[in-house]
Amino acid sequence: MIKRLLIQFLVSCLDNPKSKICPESNRRIQNRKLVGVVALVVTFAMGGAVATAQQPKKVPRIGYLSAIEPAGESSRSEGVRLALHERGYIEGQNIVIEYRHAEEKFDRVSELAADLVRLKVDIIVVSGGERVILAAKNATKTIPIVMMGTGSDPVEAGLVDSLARPGGNVTGLTNLAKELGGKRLELLKEAVPKLARVAVLYSAATPASVIDVKRMLPVAAGALGLTLQPWEIRTTDDFERIFATLNKERPDGLYVSTGPVARGNAKRVADFALKSRLPSVYGNRLSVEEGGLMSYGADFADSHRRVATYVDKILKGAKPADLPVQQPTKFELVINLKTAKQIGLTIPQKVLARADRVIK
């Protein structure tokens, strides 16, 4: 404002140097000198405007907290990154993503969450179960937290007040993992009609996985006439011991419960099932892409888009407390026909017809 008035004053003196508003000395200033002064002032004013226009905008910083190692997490983190890109957020240009991976060492999750808080990230996206989300929630009461899909009931777990009105700083997706367990058993039975004994791998560190095995699956198994053989995994060292036992007992099929440990060891489990000629079913398609037989669960691509939507809304001013927790609306059945052929299994046509994706 002051700059504009000064320019107007000098221009007035230039047009009418004898004006009473101009100092006596100004009346004697040669026009060319006054022009120089005006040019100087205009340059100064314009320079200030340019400097203001070039003030750098704050680049949003997103924290990405995972329970497993980068390689096992890559499909999910890349999916979210691409979904953000679709909404105009380009990593390294107008958004920064800080990745933190616990590599299945759950005692490190709290430390990694605290590290993201120290960095003053704008949002923490959590890829992991209840324990990982709780670690983030305990680390901050103010930074928004977006869940990528917890298998447990987020209300029962104390993560949110309700699905419709989360309250606090946590919102995002819940993937209904345990509710889908019975459906997975049913699909495995349809694919393998002679199925009778099913080995179940589950992680003791994932509450939703424990509930799945202890409460949900037995009901479905009873209705299908199946016998379950649960195998608890506490560390990655347990896999080889369990695999050796399963090779001796020879179950008819393998059910792999959802959770960070299973996701982080997807290829290891799929390789074992393939080598042992065991029909296997999983909660996510990554395991099937690694060689497992079939999976049924929430559509990953749709979930990634929803996570990106949460991030976008929060960055634009929305509060997590007001953003409802969403349940999946799209599910996918993925079948690996190449694996079926390798283990000598013919998938019934009625099952193949229901598949959303078939790997050949």
MIDO-117027 format. One record per residue (C-alpha): x, y, z; residue in three letters. Coordinates in Angstrom, 3 decimals, always signed. Each point is the difference from the previous one (the first is absolute). Example, Ala and Ser with C-alpha at 12.3 -4.5 7.8 and 13.67 -1.06 7.14 Angstrom:
2
<<+12.300 -4.500 +7.800> 'ALA'>
<<+1.370 +3.440 -0.660> 'SER'>
This chain:
360
<<+0.000 +0.000 +0.000> 'MET'>
<<+2.754 +2.437 +0.961> 'ILE'>
<<+1.960 -0.897 -3.140> 'LYS'>
<<-3.065 +0.651 -2.169> 'ARG'>
<<-0.614 +3.429 +1.601> 'LEU'>
<<+3.669 +0.939 -0.427> 'LEU'>
<<-0.113 -0.904 -3.668> 'ILE'>
<<-3.204 +2.012 -0.483> 'GLN'>
<<+1.625 +3.007 +1.741> 'PHE'>
<<+3.110 -0.095 -2.199> 'LEU'>
<<-2.014 -0.465 -3.174> 'VAL'>
<<-2.108 +3.020 +1.002> 'SER'>
<<+3.134 +2.075 +0.446> 'CYS'>
<<+1.230 -1.184 -3.394> 'LEU'>
<<-3.234 +1.051 -1.694> 'ASP'>
<<-0.196 +3.315 +1.841> 'ASN'>
<<+3.374 +0.934 +1.533> 'PRO'>
<<-1.374 +3.438 +1.034> 'LYS'>
<<-2.666 -1.560 +2.161> 'SER'>
<<-0.055 +1.294 +3.585> 'LYS'>
<<+0.105 -3.540 +1.334> 'ILE'>
<<+3.485 -0.447 -1.420> 'CYS'>
<<+2.976 +1.345 +1.956> 'PRO'>
<<+1.777 +3.058 -1.477> 'GLU'>
<<+3.009 -2.118 -0.770> 'SER'>
<<-2.180 -2.417 -1.937> 'ASN'>
<<-1.288 +2.815 -2.169> 'ARG'>
<<+3.522 +0.551 -1.206> 'ARG'>
<<+0.708 -3.700 -0.613> 'ILE'>
<<+0.432 -0.688 -3.620> 'GLN'>
<<-2.611 -2.283 -1.404> 'ASN'>
<<+2.536 -2.625 -0.881> 'ARG'>
<<+1.250 -0.143 +3.584> 'LYS'>
<<-3.533 -0.356 +1.305> 'LEU'>
<<-0.612 -2.732 -2.519> 'VAL'>
<<+3.062 -1.773 +1.376> 'GLY'>
<<-1.329 +0.277 +3.548> 'VAL'>
<<-3.397 -1.285 -1.039> 'VAL'>
<<+1.636 -2.901 -1.825> 'ALA'>
<<+2.021 -0.784 +3.100> 'LEU'>
<<-3.067 -0.008 +2.219> 'VAL'>
<<-1.973 -2.105 -2.467> 'VAL'>
<<+2.868 -2.473 -0.190> 'THR'>
<<+0.135 -0.152 +3.786> 'PHE'>
<<-3.739 -0.553 +0.211> 'ALA'>
<<+0.032 -2.623 -2.733> 'MET'>
<<+2.987 -1.696 +1.590> 'GLY'>
<<-1.903 -0.239 +3.260> 'GLY'>
<<-2.994 -1.486 -1.778> 'ALA'>
<<+2.160 -2.567 -1.789> 'VAL'>
<<+1.730 -0.915 +3.241> 'ALA'>
<<-3.388 -0.480 +1.625> 'THR'>
<<-1.235 -2.086 -2.923> 'ALA'>
<<+3.105 -2.182 +0.145> 'GLN'>
<<-0.396 -0.816 +3.692> 'GLN'>
<<+0.307 -3.810 +0.068> 'PRO'>
<<-3.114 -1.921 +1.023> 'LYS'>
<<+0.226 -2.530 +2.801> 'LYS'>
<<+0.347 -3.497 -1.462> 'VAL'>
<<-2.193 -2.517 +1.876> 'PRO'>
<<+1.929 -2.769 +1.728> 'ARG'>
<<-1.638 -3.414 +0.324> 'ILE'>
<<+1.236 -2.658 +2.409> 'GLY'>
<<-0.426 -3.617 -1.172> 'TYR'>
<<+0.254 -2.490 +2.883> 'LEU'>
<<+0.224 -3.718 -0.822> 'SER'>
<<+0.439 -3.089 +2.159> 'ALA'>
<<+1.994 -1.914 -2.603> 'ILE'>
<<+3.090 +0.455 -2.173> 'GLU'>
<<+0.020 +2.246 -3.106> 'PRO'>
<<-0.057 -2.891 -2.503> 'ALA'>
<<-3.108 -1.583 +1.488> 'GLY'>
<<-1.699 +3.380 +0.339> 'GLU'>
<<+0.867 +1.291 -3.467> 'SER'>
<<-3.258 -0.999 -1.723> 'SER'>
<<-2.078 +1.930 +2.545> 'ARG'>
<<+2.235 +3.059 +0.317> 'SER'>
<<+0.330 +0.233 -3.782> 'GLU'>
<<-3.766 -0.339 -0.349> 'GLY'>
<<-0.585 +2.904 +2.357> 'VAL'>
<<+2.701 +2.083 -1.696> 'ARG'>
<<-1.638 -0.528 -3.413> 'LEU'>
<<-3.442 +0.769 +1.422> 'ALA'>
<<+1.346 +3.260 +1.416> 'LEU'>
<<+1.573 +0.757 -3.381> 'HIS'>
<<-3.451 -0.345 -1.593> 'GLU'>
<<-1.217 +2.718 +2.370> 'ARG'>
<<+2.842 +2.333 -0.966> 'GLY'>
<<+2.480 -0.811 +2.777> 'TYR'>
<<+3.392 -0.833 -1.492> 'ILE'>
<<+2.647 -1.327 +2.362> 'GLU'>
<<+3.117 +2.158 -0.059> 'GLY'>
<<-1.824 +2.960 -1.548> 'GLN'>
<<-3.018 +1.098 +2.005> 'ASN'>
<<-0.003 -2.688 +2.654> 'ILE'>
<<+2.628 -1.800 +2.107> 'VAL'>
<<-0.493 -3.526 +1.365> 'ILE'>
<<+2.039 -1.198 +2.980> 'GLU'>
<<+0.062 -3.820 +0.095> 'TYR'>
<<+0.574 -1.934 +3.225> 'ARG'>
<<+0.054 -3.832 +0.058> 'HIS'>
<<+0.082 -2.093 +3.185> 'ALA'>
<<+1.044 -3.113 -1.977> 'GLU'>
<<-2.270 -2.209 +2.150> 'GLU'>
<<+1.739 +1.179 +3.201> 'LYS'>
<<-3.103 +1.252 +1.785> 'PHE'>
<<+1.999 +1.375 +2.910> 'ASP'>
<<+1.377 +2.624 -2.424> 'ARG'>
<<-3.385 +1.301 -1.151> 'VAL'>
<<-0.388 +2.512 +2.840> 'SER'>
<<+3.498 +1.355 -0.631> 'GLU'>
<<-0.695 +0.442 -3.716> 'LEU'>
<<-3.329 +1.694 +0.687> 'ALA'>
<<+1.714 +2.409 +2.400> 'ALA'>
<<+2.602 +0.731 -2.666> 'ASP'>
<<-2.714 +1.070 -2.454> 'LEU'>
<<-1.519 +2.229 +2.666> 'VAL'>
<<+3.392 +1.659 +0.587> 'ARG'>
<<+0.167 +0.722 -3.736> 'LEU'>
<<-3.322 +1.850 +0.348> 'LYS'>
<<-1.633 -1.838 -2.881> 'VAL'>
<<-3.440 +1.241 -1.018> 'ASP'>
<<-1.613 -3.461 -0.126> 'ILE'>
<<+1.009 -3.535 +1.002> 'ILE'>
<<-1.241 -2.782 -2.290> 'VAL'>
<<+0.118 -3.321 +1.865> 'VAL'>
<<+0.379 -3.296 -1.823> 'SER'>
<<-0.365 -2.677 +2.632> 'GLY'>
<<-2.329 -1.432 +2.583> 'GLY'>
<<-1.341 +1.209 +3.289> 'GLU'>
<<+3.372 +0.087 +1.777> 'ARG'>
<<+1.565 +2.267 -2.609> 'VAL'>
<<-2.967 +2.379 -0.046> 'ILE'>
<<-0.016 +0.164 +3.806> 'LEU'>
<<+3.714 +0.810 -0.021> 'ALA'>
<<-0.650 +2.946 -2.310> 'ALA'>
<<-2.982 +1.128 +2.052> 'LYS'>
<<+2.026 -0.148 +3.213> 'ASN'>
<<+2.757 +2.049 -1.630> 'ALA'>
<<-2.265 +2.938 -0.891> 'THR'>
<<-3.440 +1.345 +0.817> 'LYS'>
<<+0.134 +2.771 -2.590> 'THR'>
<<+1.547 -1.291 -3.255> 'ILE'>
<<-2.717 -1.646 -2.162> 'PRO'>
<<+0.365 -3.785 -0.380> 'ILE'>
<<-1.439 -1.880 -2.991> 'VAL'>
<<-0.458 -3.768 +0.337> 'MET'>
<<+0.590 -1.975 -3.191> 'MET'>
<<-2.251 -2.838 +1.099> 'GLY'>
<<-0.005 -1.613 +3.416> 'THR'>
<<-1.409 -3.506 +0.289> 'GLY'>
<<-1.284 +0.606 +3.510> 'SER'>
<<-3.079 +1.996 +0.944> 'ASP'>
<<+1.463 +3.516 +0.486> 'PRO'>
<<-2.721 +0.894 +2.516> 'VAL'>
<<+0.525 -3.165 +2.048> 'GLU'>
<<+3.761 +0.569 -0.151> 'ALA'>
<<-0.376 +3.540 +1.362> 'GLY'>
<<+1.378 +1.649 -3.128> 'LEU'>
<<-3.110 +2.098 -0.719> 'VAL'>
<<-3.202 +0.951 +1.833> 'ASP'>
<<-2.249 -1.246 -2.797> 'SER'>
<<+0.224 -0.699 -3.727> 'LEU'>
<<-2.257 +2.941 -0.865> 'ALA'>
<<+1.643 +2.498 +2.368> 'ARG'>
<<+3.551 -1.190 +0.762> 'PRO'>
<<+0.858 +2.866 +2.368> 'GLY'>
<<+3.655 +0.587 +0.841> 'GLY'>
<<+2.661 -0.062 -2.702> 'ASN'>
<<-0.492 -3.471 -1.552> 'VAL'>
<<-2.104 -0.934 -3.034> 'THR'>
<<+0.390 -2.076 -3.166> 'GLY'>
<<-0.916 -3.518 -1.087> 'LEU'>
<<-0.956 -3.219 +1.734> 'THR'>
<<+0.220 -3.060 -2.243> 'ASN'>
<<-2.291 -2.430 +1.862> 'LEU'>
<<+2.709 -2.659 -0.219> 'ALA'>
<<-1.418 -2.320 +2.632> 'LYS'>
<<-3.537 +0.168 -1.403> 'GLU'>
<<+1.324 -1.276 -3.344> 'LEU'>
<<+1.736 -3.058 +1.447> 'GLY'>
<<-3.030 -2.249 -0.378> 'GLY'>
<<-0.412 +1.041 -3.621> 'LYS'>
<<+3.619 -0.908 -0.748> 'ARG'>
<<-0.446 -3.461 +1.503> 'LEU'>
<<-3.163 -0.450 -2.035> 'GLU'>
<<+1.776 +0.951 -3.223> 'LEU'>
<<+2.893 -2.355 +0.755> 'LEU'>
<<-2.478 -2.820 +0.605> 'LYS'>
<<-1.726 +0.740 -3.312> 'GLU'>
<<+3.326 -0.001 -1.829> 'ALA'>
<<+1.106 -3.221 +1.726> 'VAL'>
<<-3.149 -2.112 +0.585> 'PRO'>
<<+1.950 -2.744 +1.843> 'LYS'>
<<+1.375 +2.513 +2.514> 'LEU'>
<<-0.254 -1.311 +3.586> 'ALA'>
<<+2.980 +1.181 +2.120> 'ARG'>
<<+1.220 +3.584 -0.259> 'VAL'>
<<+3.170 +1.346 +1.607> 'ALA'>
<<-0.401 +3.600 +1.144> 'VAL'>
<<+2.959 +2.377 +0.352> 'LEU'>
<<-0.623 +3.048 +2.159> 'TYR'>
<<+1.994 +2.650 +1.812> 'SER'>
<<-0.246 +0.329 +3.772> 'ALA'>
<<+1.035 +3.655 -0.385> 'ALA'>
<<-3.121 +0.851 -2.001> 'THR'>
<<-3.167 +0.119 +2.164> 'PRO'>
<<-2.308 -0.228 -3.018> 'ALA'>
<<+1.820 -3.131 -1.155> 'SER'>
<<-0.382 -1.618 +3.433> 'VAL'>
<<-3.734 +0.791 +0.083> 'ILE'>
<<-0.320 -1.394 -3.511> 'ASP'>
<<+1.517 -3.334 +1.005> 'VAL'>
<<-1.499 -0.318 +3.469> 'LYS'>
<<-3.553 +1.226 -0.637> 'ARG'>
<<-0.914 +0.430 -3.660> 'MET'>
<<+1.585 -2.874 -1.913> 'LEU'>
<<-1.197 -2.837 +2.295> 'PRO'>
<<-3.637 +0.940 -0.707> 'VAL'>
<<+0.540 +0.007 -3.771> 'ALA'>
<<+2.080 -3.191 +0.145> 'ALA'>
<<-2.749 -1.811 +1.908> 'GLY'>
<<-2.588 +0.933 -2.606> 'ALA'>
<<+2.294 -1.193 -2.806> 'LEU'>
<<+1.035 -3.227 +1.720> 'GLY'>
<<+3.643 +1.061 +0.237> 'LEU'>
<<+2.585 -0.659 +2.709> 'THR'>
<<+2.322 +2.907 +0.796> 'LEU'>
<<+3.621 -0.361 +1.132> 'GLN'>
<<+1.123 +3.437 +1.289> 'PRO'>
<<+3.717 +0.877 +0.000> 'TRP'>
<<+1.069 +3.093 +1.875> 'GLU'>
<<+2.838 +2.103 -1.383> 'ILE'>
<<+1.857 +2.272 +2.413> 'ARG'>
<<+3.212 +0.639 -1.918> 'THR'>
<<+1.146 -0.618 -3.560> 'THR'>
<<+2.148 -2.860 +1.328> 'ASP'>
<<-3.219 -1.940 +0.670> 'ASP'>
<<-0.756 -0.451 -3.679> 'PHE'>
<<+2.597 -2.661 -0.780> 'GLU'>
<<-0.882 -2.012 +3.122> 'ARG'>
<<-3.702 +0.068 -0.889> 'ILE'>
<<+0.684 -0.822 -3.646> 'PHE'>
<<+1.992 -3.064 +1.017> 'ALA'>
<<-2.881 -1.229 +2.185> 'THR'>
<<-2.593 +0.627 -2.700> 'LEU'>
<<+2.050 -2.032 -2.466> 'ASN'>
<<-0.331 -2.955 +2.379> 'LYS'>
<<-3.684 +0.450 +0.858> 'GLU'>
<<-1.125 +0.748 -3.571> 'ARG'>
<<-3.175 +2.104 +0.423> 'PRO'>
<<-2.335 +0.408 -2.989> 'ASP'>
<<+0.268 +3.767 -0.163> 'GLY'>
<<+1.580 +3.118 +1.470> 'LEU'>
<<-1.793 +3.088 +1.308> 'TYR'>
<<+2.215 +3.052 +0.647> 'VAL'>
<<-1.535 +2.587 +2.306> 'SER'>
<<+0.505 +3.682 -0.778> 'THR'>
<<+2.515 +2.221 +1.768> 'GLY'>
<<+3.418 +1.631 -0.368> 'PRO'>
<<+1.970 -3.203 +0.619> 'VAL'>
<<-1.889 -1.918 -2.682> 'ALA'>
<<+0.283 +2.907 -2.426> 'ARG'>
<<+3.706 +0.412 +0.665> 'GLY'>
<<+0.610 -3.701 -0.670> 'ASN'>
<<-2.408 -0.439 -2.896> 'ALA'>
<<+2.536 -1.482 -2.396> 'LYS'>
<<+1.459 -2.365 +2.606> 'ARG'>
<<-3.437 -1.436 +0.820> 'VAL'>
<<-1.091 -0.173 -3.643> 'ALA'>
<<+3.225 -1.799 -0.958> 'ASP'>
<<-0.569 -2.563 +2.767> 'PHE'>
<<-3.602 -0.630 -1.048> 'ALA'>
<<+1.036 -0.397 -3.622> 'LEU'>
<<+2.873 -2.341 +0.799> 'LYS'>
<<-2.213 -2.062 +2.339> 'SER'>
<<-2.859 -0.034 -2.549> 'ARG'>
<<-2.341 +1.540 +2.572> 'LEU'>
<<-3.079 +1.938 -1.183> 'PRO'>
<<+0.209 +3.311 +1.869> 'SER'>
<<-2.267 +2.978 +0.642> 'VAL'>
<<+0.975 +3.514 +1.157> 'TYR'>
<<-1.472 +3.354 +0.903> 'GLY'>
<<+1.770 +2.022 -2.687> 'ASN'>
<<+0.945 -0.463 -3.628> 'ARG'>
<<+3.721 +0.665 +0.579> 'LEU'>
<<+0.391 -3.569 +1.276> 'SER'>
<<-1.698 -1.353 -3.118> 'VAL'>
<<+2.260 +2.071 -2.219> 'GLU'>
<<+2.902 -1.610 +1.883> 'GLU'>
<<-1.308 -3.486 -0.819> 'GLY'>
<<-2.825 -0.689 +2.448> 'GLY'>
<<-3.160 -1.646 -1.354> 'LEU'>
<<-2.775 +2.473 +0.827> 'MET'>
<<-0.947 +3.047 +2.045> 'SER'>
<<-3.129 +1.845 +0.989> 'TYR'>
<<+0.005 +3.436 +1.576> 'GLY'>
<<-0.478 +3.716 -0.417> 'ALA'>
<<+0.969 +1.408 -3.392> 'ASP'>
<<+3.482 +1.456 +0.580> 'PHE'>
<<-0.186 +2.612 -2.754> 'ALA'>
<<-3.281 +1.313 +1.374> 'ASP'>
<<+1.453 +0.111 +3.525> 'SER'>
<<+3.041 +1.959 -1.175> 'HIS'>
<<-2.231 +2.558 -1.716> 'ARG'>
<<-2.003 +0.434 +3.191> 'ARG'>
<<+3.142 +0.552 +2.059> 'VAL'>
<<+1.105 +2.677 -2.475> 'ALA'>
<<-3.430 +1.627 +0.329> 'THR'>
<<+0.391 +0.211 +3.780> 'TYR'>
<<+3.451 +1.548 -0.359> 'VAL'>
<<-1.293 +2.522 -2.533> 'ASP'>
<<-2.961 +1.053 +2.171> 'LYS'>
<<+2.128 +0.393 +3.124> 'ILE'>
<<+2.627 +2.056 -1.816> 'LEU'>
<<-2.826 +2.251 -1.167> 'LYS'>
<<-1.179 +0.604 +3.553> 'GLY'>
<<-2.322 -2.875 +0.919> 'ALA'>
<<+0.290 -1.431 +3.528> 'LYS'>
<<+0.427 -3.752 +0.543> 'PRO'>
<<-2.648 +0.146 +2.734> 'ALA'>
<<-2.581 +0.946 -2.642> 'ASP'>
<<+1.021 -2.504 -2.709> 'LEU'>
<<-1.871 -3.331 +0.403> 'PRO'>
<<+1.982 -3.234 +0.077> 'VAL'>
<<-0.828 -1.885 -3.193> 'GLN'>
<<-0.557 -3.703 -0.479> 'GLN'>
<<+0.871 -1.660 -3.305> 'PRO'>
<<-2.669 -0.042 -2.677> 'THR'>
<<+1.970 -1.801 -2.710> 'LYS'>
<<+1.440 -3.488 +0.452> 'PHE'>
<<+2.012 -2.134 -2.377> 'GLU'>
<<+0.511 -3.706 -0.516> 'LEU'>
<<+3.368 -0.724 -1.610> 'VAL'>
<<+0.958 -3.473 -1.227> 'ILE'>
<<+3.390 -1.157 -1.250> 'ASN'>
<<-0.662 -2.605 -2.706> 'LEU'>
<<+3.709 -0.490 -0.556> 'LYS'>
<<+0.357 -1.084 +3.633> 'THR'>
<<-3.062 -2.246 -0.251> 'ALA'>
<<+1.601 -1.807 -2.930> 'LYS'>
<<+3.323 -0.376 +1.829> 'GLN'>
<<-1.635 -1.626 +3.043> 'ILE'>
<<-2.219 -2.224 -2.165> 'GLY'>
<<-3.301 +1.700 +0.840> 'LEU'>
<<-2.887 +0.695 -2.375> 'THR'>
<<-2.006 +3.010 +1.155> 'ILE'>
<<-3.751 -0.544 -0.587> 'PRO'>
<<-1.416 +2.260 -2.706> 'GLN'>
<<-2.616 +1.438 +2.377> 'LYS'>
<<+2.813 +1.328 +2.209> 'VAL'>
<<+2.015 +1.392 -2.910> 'LEU'>
<<-3.075 +1.799 -1.293> 'ALA'>
<<-0.185 +2.000 +3.249> 'ARG'>
<<+3.644 +1.083 -0.082> 'ALA'>
<<+0.751 +3.695 -0.480> 'ASP'>
<<+3.477 -0.823 -1.193> 'ARG'>
<<+1.594 -3.198 -1.282> 'VAL'>
<<+3.771 -0.371 -0.208> 'ILE'>
<<+1.010 -2.361 -2.813> 'LYS'>
